[in-house]
Amino acid sequence: MTTRDALLDAAAHVIRTKGLARATTKEIARASGFSEATLYKNFQDKEELFVAVLRERVSSFTPLQAALAAVPGSRTVRENLEDVVRAAADFYVASFPMSASIYAEPALLAAHRTSLSRRGAGPHLAGEALAAYVTQEQKLGRVAAGVEPSAVAAILLGACVQYGFLTSFAGRPADPDEINRLASDTVGALLNGIAA
């Protein structure tokens, strides 16, 4: 295991148990068995470390990226959107407990926002990627022309954020069967519409 891997594992553990706002670089370094100076040789700051944890230690982030990169015209739109919902729900369940505490500290949230912006990262990218996918499917005639792609993204990802929040609030792990139902029911409602 590399020093970087040990730091990421320690950071993931400390952030999960204490929340991002209360996780200090000193504590993360101590949990990793390395010095704080070693941490700063591998990561510019706590925000960079947190983003790396989300990318590399929250197992559902990679599937979410893959689902958001669905090739327009491949499989069915329903299958692709259900994959996005399943991956996003898993991601939000895993990441919500880690990131929720940042909202209690406005200065830390502002610093985190600035850090993500400098890196070209941020939570808005998932919605943009999903909207871009829907736009491409519109061009292929597989999604109705009158549909607003950003609304589709907001509806689907919003349902996933709510699932992550409620699961975290209840203090229980994600239920794969529940997530499959969420994917099927949410995408189904969206594709079928709610008008009588």
Secondary structure, DSSP 8 states (H G I E B T S, - for coil): --HHHHHHHHHHHHHHHH-TTT--HHHHHHHHTS-HHHHHHH-SSHHHHHHHHHHHTSTTHHHHHHHHT--TTSS-HHHHHHHHHHHHHHHHHHHHHHHGGGGG-HHHHHHHHHHHHHTT--THHHHHHHHHHHHHHHHTTSS-TT--HHHHHHHHHHHHHHHHHHHHHHT----HHHHHHHHHHHHHHHHH-S--
